[in-house]
């Protein structure tokens, strides 16, 4: 009887131990994959993902590595996801990256862009200025205003044109308006680097935040303090380390 009890107890302990090992293994990230991403070796990172997918816990390991990249606000995470998306590995992005990456990478999807700190939706003025452009604002009510990210790959980085379907215009950054701040607006003309943007993603206090930088000026989008029409706030670009002030420069990207 004692032998039977001991045998049963041993089985329970062994089962618990194996479950603990599996849970521990599934919580691991992959150092080789992580290092390939932060050194911008995206071909090697893609090959490593292919190798991991053939392993029992491979998808969990890729997902945990992505989480670690986002926790550390690594600037190459968006580029890594783009390379996977455009080299026949959309399934990896769909299963191992947060939903927001699909909204950004699939140019057929509309999304909302919302400033985290002020809970304001990125929108455009209804009125054209003398150049046919529209000022960009943060609006608390314009939750039906949608955007699309149109991607291109240059110099080992993905850049985006941020397209507004309602007005058929693209977001741009213009001249300085005060201090180190630059005007943000939309225009029909989107042929130069002022209409190109790159993104940095970061997990912060339960939210996935995106910092949106202009290619020409390397300035991040933020909500200003200028009130327009008693309800809207102008959007500006500013030269700051956005990851040091995530509450200030962070944007949420959500499906329509």
N, C-alpha and C positions, 0 to 999 in steps of 0.2 A: 504493500500500500504506500509506504514511504517512498519507495523507488518510483512508483507511478506519479506521485505528487511532484517529486523532484524533476522527473522527466517533463511533466506538463509545465512546470514553472520555467524550466530551461527553454522550452519552446516559446513561451510567452516573452521571456527576456530576449531571446534571439530575434523574434519577430519585431519587438519594439526597437531593438538595436538596428535592425535592417531598415525599418521605417525612418529612424533618425538619420541614418547614413544617407538614404534617398532624399530626405528633406534637405539635408545639408548640401548634398551634391547639386540638387536642383536650385539651390540658392547661390551657387557659385557663378562668378563671371569668368570670362576667358581673358587671360592677360595678353596672349598673342593678338587676339582680335582687338582688344582695347588699344594696345600700342600701335597697331596698324592704322587705326582710325586717327589717333592723335598726331601721328606722323604723316598723315595724308597719303598713306599707301593704300588707296581704295581697292586696287586690284587684288592685293594680298588679303585685305579685309573680306572681300567678296569670296575669295577662294576658301578662307577660313570658315566662313558661314556655310559654304557648301559641305566642307568636311564635318562641321558640327551637326548639320542636319541629318547626317547618316548615323549619328550616335543616339542612343535612347533618350537622353536628356538634353539633346543638342538645342532644341528650340527654347527650352527654359534658360539654358546658358546664354544664348544670344540675347534673349529678352532681359536677363539680369545684367548683361554687359551694356546694353542700351540704357538701362536704368542708371547704371553707374556713370555713364557718359553724361546723362542728363542731370544727375545729382551734382556733377562737377562742372556743369555748364561748358562742356568742351565744345569749342567753336566748329569742329569738323563734323558734328553729328548729322547735320542737315545734308552735307555733301555725301556722307556715307549712305544715307537713306536714298538719296537721288541715284547714286551709282547702282544700288541694288534694284531700285525701281525701273531703271532704264536698261538693265542687262538681263532681263528675264527672271528676276527674283522678287516680283511684286508680292508673292505669297509670304516672303520673309517679312516684308514691311507690314503687310496686313496682320500677321500673327505675332510679331515681336516688337512692333513700334506702337506708340499711342495713336489713336484715331486721327489726331491733328495732322500727323504726317501725311496721311492719305488725302486730307483736304488740301494740303499744300501741293502735293506732287501730282494729283490728278487735276489737270486743267479744265476738266469738264464739270468739276464740283464747285458750287457756290458756297461761300462761307461768310460768317460775321467776324469782324475784327474789333475787339473790345478792350479798352484800356482798363487794366486791373485796378489801379489805385482809385480812379474816379468813376468806374463802372459806366463809361461812356462809349457809345458805338462810333466807330470811324465812319464818317459820312462826308458828303460834298455839298457845297452851296448850290441852291437852286438857280442862282443867278450867275451869268457869265460876266467876267471882267472885260476890259477893253481889248485884251489879247485872246479872248475866247476861252479862258481858263476858269476853273472853279476852285475856290479856297477849300482846304480840308479842315473839318471840324470834328469835335467829339460831341455827340448828341445823346441824351439819356433816353430818348423816345424812338429814335429812328432804327429800330431793331429789324426792319425789313430791308434795309440797305445791304446789298450783297457785294462780294468781291471775289475775284479769281486770281490765282497765282499762275503766271505764265513763265515757265522755266527755260533757261539756256545754260550750257556748260562752257565756261571759258577759263583758261589759266588754272585748271584743276580746282575749280569752284563753281557751284551753281548760283546763278543770279536769277532774280525774278522781276518781271514787270507785274505790278499790282493793278489789275484791270477792274474797272467799275462798269458792269453791264448796263446799268440804268442809263448812264450818260455816255457810254462808249468812249471813255477816256481812261488814261493811265496816270498813276500817281507819280509826282516828280518833286524834287527839292530845288529851291531857287536861291535867290540872293539873301544875304544877311539882312535881318530886319531890326535886330537890336542885340547888343552884347555878342554872344557867340551863337545866337539862335538864327536858324534859317527858315524861310517860308516853305510850307508844304502845300501843294495844290495838284490839280489834275489837268491834263492837257491832251489835245489830239496828237500833238507832236511827241513821239516817244522814241527818238532815234539816237539819243546819246546816253551817257552813263548817269545823267541826273535822273533818268527814269528807270534805273536798275537798282535792285535792292538785294541784300543778303541777310540771312536770318541766323540768329543764335538762340538755341533752346535751353531752358533751365527748369528743373524741378525746384519749386520754392513753396514751402508751407502748404503742401497738398495740391498746388496748382502747377500746370505746365505752362510756363510763360515763354513768350517769344520776344526777342529784341530785334527790331527792324532797322537795319542800317542802310544808308544811301551809299551806292558804290563810289560816286564822284567825291563826296565829302566825308565819308566814313562817320557820319553823324547818325545818332539813334532818334527814332520818333518818340515824342512825348506829348502830353497834353499841356498846353500853356495855361496861363492864368487870365488871359484876355477873354472877357465875356462878350459874345456877339448876339444881338437880338434877345438879350436877357436870358438866354438859355444855352447857347452853344459856346464851346471853348475851342480856340484855334489850336491846330496841331503844328508843332515845330520840330526841327531837328536840332540836336545839341551834341557837342563833343564831350562825352563823359564815358567812363567805364560803366556801361549799363549793368553788368553783372554785380557791380558793387551797390547799385541802387535798384534792385529788381522791382520794388514796389512802385517806383517812379517811372521806369522805362518799360515795364513788362506789359505785354498784350496777350489776351486770350484769343484763340482761334476756335470758333465753334461752327457746327453745321447749321444751315438754314432750316 
